[in-house]
Amino acid sequence: MFDYNLKFDTEQKANESLNPILEALHPSQYVRYDIGQIKNYEYDANDLEAEPVVTIVDDKWHVNIRLRTENSLLDEHRVYPETPSHEFS
């Protein structure tokens, strides 16, 4: 399995880049997980009903993809997170 953490300027650019690649594959050959913008949520411990304060950490569009085969076409948008907030299981 090959995991790709990808970053694009917008969701539209992500779809324009990824759709031709993924459409050539059978659905069993990949998993796509759109994360979107990276946001931080701060909750008020004294008022659990209050809306959280949302801070945009990174306004780019993030997508994680797991492929059964390696694909160098994705390398242009690949990033290597130092502190990932989640991983594929």
Z-matrix of the N, CA and C atoms (Angstrom, degrees):
N
C 1 1.439
C 2 1.528 1 109.68
N 3 1.310 2 115.27 1 144.44
C 4 1.459 3 121.69 2 -179.96
C 5 1.520 4 108.61 3 -124.20
N 6 1.328 5 115.96 4 121.12
C 7 1.459 6 121.85 5 179.95
C 8 1.517 7 110.28 6 -100.13
N 9 1.328 8 115.86 7 133.97
C 10 1.455 9 122.44 8 179.88
C 11 1.522 10 108.91 9 -125.57
N 12 1.319 11 116.56 10 122.98
C 13 1.463 12 123.01 11 170.81
C 14 1.523 13 105.50 12 -99.35
N 15 1.312 14 116.38 13 115.36
C 16 1.459 15 121.38 14 -172.62
C 17 1.521 16 110.84 15 -117.83
N 18 1.334 17 114.90 16 151.47
C 19 1.465 18 121.14 17 -179.73
C 20 1.522 19 109.14 18 -137.48
N 21 1.339 20 115.22 19 132.14
C 22 1.464 21 122.65 20 -178.33
C 23 1.526 22 108.87 21 -130.64
N 24 1.329 23 116.70 22 161.29
C 25 1.464 24 120.36 23 178.90
C 26 1.520 25 112.13 24 -66.06
N 27 1.341 26 117.09 25 -38.62
C 28 1.466 27 121.43 26 -177.83
C 29 1.526 28 109.38 27 -144.57
N 30 1.323 29 116.14 28 166.75
C 31 1.465 30 120.96 29 175.39
C 32 1.531 31 110.17 30 -62.50
N 33 1.313 32 117.04 31 -38.93
C 34 1.462 33 120.97 32 179.91
C 35 1.523 34 111.04 33 -60.86
N 36 1.335 35 117.01 34 -44.59
C 37 1.467 36 119.79 35 179.04
C 38 1.520 37 111.17 36 -65.80
N 39 1.332 38 117.24 37 -34.14
C 40 1.464 39 120.51 38 176.24
C 41 1.524 40 109.82 39 -61.91
N 42 1.332 41 116.22 40 -48.21
C 43 1.462 42 120.13 41 -179.52
C 44 1.522 43 111.87 42 -64.44
N 45 1.327 44 117.35 43 -40.50
C 46 1.467 45 120.61 44 179.29
C 47 1.525 46 111.66 45 -62.36
N 48 1.321 47 116.79 46 -35.63
C 49 1.460 48 120.83 47 -179.23
C 50 1.522 49 112.26 48 -81.40
N 51 1.326 50 116.73 49 -40.17
C 52 1.458 51 120.27 50 -172.11
C 53 1.521 52 114.73 51 -86.93
N 54 1.317 53 118.43 52 -34.78
C 55 1.460 54 120.12 53 -175.33
C 56 1.523 55 113.70 54 -56.78
N 57 1.337 56 120.18 55 -45.68
C 58 1.469 57 118.49 56 179.07
C 59 1.533 58 112.74 57 -62.53
N 60 1.312 59 116.96 58 -34.72
C 61 1.468 60 120.94 59 179.84
C 62 1.527 61 109.86 60 -70.53
N 63 1.332 62 116.74 61 -47.53
C 64 1.457 63 120.45 62 -175.70
C 65 1.522 64 113.16 63 -74.39
N 66 1.332 65 117.36 64 -30.03
C 67 1.468 66 120.05 65 178.53
C 68 1.522 67 111.62 66 -66.33
N 69 1.329 68 117.49 67 -23.57
C 70 1.459 69 121.50 68 178.58
C 71 1.528 70 111.94 69 -79.06
N 72 1.336 71 117.31 70 -9.31
C 73 1.460 72 122.05 71 -178.21
C 74 1.521 73 110.92 72 -106.06
N 75 1.311 74 116.05 73 152.72
C 76 1.464 75 121.22 74 171.58
C 77 1.528 76 107.50 75 -72.98
N 78 1.337 77 119.21 76 143.47
C 79 1.470 78 120.96 77 -178.48
C 80 1.532 79 114.64 78 -54.23
N 81 1.316 80 117.86 79 -23.77
C 82 1.469 81 119.83 80 178.51
C 83 1.530 82 112.41 81 -77.02
N 84 1.324 83 117.10 82 -6.84
C 85 1.455 84 121.40 83 -176.46
C 86 1.527 85 113.63 84 -92.50
N 87 1.338 86 117.61 85 -4.45
C 88 1.463 87 119.18 86 -177.89
C 89 1.522 88 111.67 87 -155.72
N 90 1.321 89 114.19 88 160.97
C 91 1.466 90 122.75 89 170.41
C 92 1.518 91 106.15 90 -131.35
N 93 1.316 92 116.60 91 130.28
C 94 1.468 93 121.76 92 178.70
C 95 1.522 94 108.38 93 -115.29
N 96 1.323 95 115.22 94 130.83
C 97 1.459 96 121.01 95 178.71
C 98 1.526 97 108.37 96 -129.08
N 99 1.339 98 116.74 97 107.97
C 100 1.463 99 121.15 98 178.21
C 101 1.525 100 109.21 99 -83.15
N 102 1.312 101 116.07 100 123.01
C 103 1.460 102 122.03 101 178.59
C 104 1.513 103 109.54 102 -95.31
N 105 1.324 104 116.05 103 -36.38
C 106 1.462 105 120.28 104 -177.67
C 107 1.514 106 110.78 105 81.30
N 108 1.309 107 115.87 106 -146.97
C 109 1.455 108 120.62 107 178.53
C 110 1.530 109 109.21 108 -74.32
N 111 1.319 110 115.80 109 148.60
C 112 1.462 111 120.66 110 177.01
C 113 1.526 112 107.46 111 -87.83
N 114 1.325 113 115.91 112 121.13
C 115 1.461 114 121.06 113 -176.40
C 116 1.527 115 109.66 114 -125.51
N 117 1.315 116 114.97 115 150.68
C 118 1.461 117 122.17 116 175.02
C 119 1.526 118 107.51 117 -114.08
N 120 1.334 119 116.81 118 131.98
C 121 1.458 120 122.09 119 179.84
C 122 1.523 121 108.91 120 -112.71
N 123 1.331 122 116.45 121 124.69
C 124 1.464 123 121.44 122 176.94
C 125 1.520 124 108.61 123 -112.74
N 126 1.324 125 115.07 124 123.83
C 127 1.458 126 121.46 125 -178.11
C 128 1.525 127 110.17 126 -103.48
N 129 1.318 128 115.63 127 147.24
C 130 1.462 129 122.04 128 177.38
C 131 1.524 130 108.15 129 -86.37
N 132 1.328 131 116.80 130 112.49
C 133 1.464 132 121.68 131 -177.93
C 134 1.526 133 111.91 132 -64.15
N 135 1.330 134 117.68 133 -24.22
C 136 1.458 135 121.52 134 -179.44
C 137 1.525 136 113.08 135 -84.90
N 138 1.333 137 116.65 136 -19.37
C 139 1.462 138 121.02 137 -179.00
C 140 1.526 139 108.59 138 -136.67
N 141 1.313 140 116.00 139 86.38
C 142 1.461 141 121.03 140 -175.39
C 143 1.524 142 113.20 141 -67.37
N 144 1.310 143 117.43 142 -17.21
C 145 1.466 144 121.68 143 179.22
C 146 1.530 145 112.23 144 -84.92
N 147 1.324 146 117.77 145 -13.84
C 148 1.466 147 121.93 146 -177.38
C 149 1.522 148 110.61 147 -71.22
N 150 1.326 149 114.95 148 147.45
C 151 1.462 150 120.33 149 175.61
C 152 1.531 151 109.19 150 -65.30
N 153 1.329 152 117.62 151 142.50
C 154 1.467 153 119.25 152 178.72
C 155 1.529 154 111.47 153 -72.76
N 156 1.319 155 115.31 154 155.79
C 157 1.457 156 121.10 155 172.94
C 158 1.526 157 106.35 156 -84.07
N 159 1.332 158 116.55 157 122.96
C 160 1.456 159 121.57 158 -175.99
C 161 1.521 160 109.20 159 -104.99
N 162 1.320 161 116.10 160 126.60
C 163 1.461 162 122.33 161 176.67
C 164 1.525 163 108.26 162 -118.90
N 165 1.329 164 117.10 163 126.81
C 166 1.463 165 120.22 164 177.15
C 167 1.519 166 107.98 165 -81.59
N 168 1.324 167 115.73 166 117.04
C 169 1.461 168 122.39 167 -178.79
C 170 1.527 169 110.11 168 -83.96
N 171 1.333 170 116.32 169 -39.66
C 172 1.467 171 121.59 170 179.29
C 173 1.523 172 107.52 171 -146.46
N 174 1.336 173 117.06 172 118.79
C 175 1.464 174 120.29 173 -174.87
C 176 1.527 175 113.62 174 -85.89
N 177 1.309 176 118.43 175 2.94
C 178 1.466 177 121.15 176 176.63
C 179 1.528 178 109.65 177 -75.86
N 180 1.337 179 117.50 178 167.06
C 181 1.457 180 122.78 179 -179.64
C 182 1.530 181 109.00 180 -97.03
N 183 1.320 182 116.50 181 120.57
C 184 1.463 183 122.53 182 -176.79
C 185 1.527 184 110.18 183 -106.27
N 186 1.338 185 115.48 184 138.23
C 187 1.460 186 122.61 185 178.82
C 188 1.528 187 107.78 186 -137.81
N 189 1.323 188 116.19 187 135.16
C 190 1.457 189 121.04 188 171.97
C 191 1.517 190 107.84 189 -108.44
N 192 1.318 191 115.42 190 137.05
C 193 1.461 192 120.98 191 179.33
C 194 1.522 193 108.30 192 -132.67
N 195 1.324 194 115.41 193 137.58
C 196 1.467 195 121.48 194 171.84
C 197 1.517 196 106.89 195 -116.11
N 198 1.329 197 115.80 196 123.88
C 199 1.466 198 122.21 197 179.87
C 200 1.522 199 110.06 198 -116.10
N 201 1.306 200 115.46 199 153.24
C 202 1.464 201 119.49 200 173.87
C 203 1.523 202 111.40 201 -80.01
N 204 1.310 203 117.31 202 -22.04
C 205 1.465 204 121.58 203 179.12
C 206 1.523 205 109.15 204 -126.60
N 207 1.297 206 116.15 205 153.13
C 208 1.462 207 121.28 206 179.80
C 209 1.522 208 109.73 207 -70.70
N 210 1.356 209 116.60 208 147.13
C 211 1.457 210 120.51 209 179.45
C 212 1.526 211 109.07 210 -142.34
N 213 1.319 212 116.74 211 107.11
C 214 1.461 213 121.97 212 -177.52
C 215 1.530 214 112.66 213 -71.31
N 216 1.325 215 118.80 214 -14.76
C 217 1.463 216 121.19 215 178.24
C 218 1.528 217 111.75 216 -65.13
N 219 1.324 218 117.02 217 -20.93
C 220 1.464 219 121.23 218 -179.58
C 221 1.520 220 113.15 219 -84.88
N 222 1.329 221 117.17 220 -14.17
C 223 1.466 222 121.10 221 -174.74
C 224 1.528 223 113.59 222 -59.82
N 225 1.318 224 117.67 223 -29.72
C 226 1.472 225 121.48 224 -179.27
C 227 1.528 226 111.85 225 -59.48
N 228 1.322 227 117.24 226 -31.52
C 229 1.467 228 121.60 227 -175.89
C 230 1.531 229 112.50 228 -108.87
N 231 1.305 230 116.54 229 6.10
C 232 1.463 231 120.66 230 -174.94
C 233 1.527 232 111.66 231 -74.92
N 234 1.328 233 115.83 232 138.60
C 235 1.459 234 122.35 233 174.60
C 236 1.523 235 107.63 234 -128.00
N 237 1.319 236 115.39 235 160.12
C 238 1.458 237 121.41 236 -178.83
C 239 1.526 238 108.33 237 -122.76
N 240 1.338 239 117.43 238 90.31
C 241 1.463 240 120.78 239 -177.11
C 242 1.528 241 110.89 240 -62.15
N 243 1.335 242 114.72 241 138.32
C 244 1.461 243 120.12 242 178.19
C 245 1.517 244 111.21 243 -84.35
N 246 1.326 245 116.46 244 -32.23
C 247 1.471 246 120.35 245 179.73
C 248 1.519 247 108.70 246 -133.66
N 249 1.330 248 118.00 247 75.64
C 250 1.464 249 119.87 248 -178.53
C 251 1.522 250 111.47 249 -63.46
N 252 1.326 251 115.13 250 141.25
C 253 1.471 252 119.77 251 -179.76
C 254 1.525 253 111.52 252 -86.51
N 255 1.320 254 117.96 253 -12.89
C 256 1.455 255 121.45 254 175.81
C 257 1.516 256 109.08 255 -157.64
N 258 1.318 257 115.64 256 165.12
C 259 1.448 258 121.33 257 177.79
C 260 1.514 259 108.01 258 -138.66
N 261 1.328 260 116.70 259 158.59
C 262 1.448 261 119.69 260 171.24
C 263 1.518 262 107.78 261 -66.55
N 264 1.306 263 116.97 262 146.49
C 265 1.462 264 118.76 263 178.39
C 266 1.513 265 110.68 264 -102.71
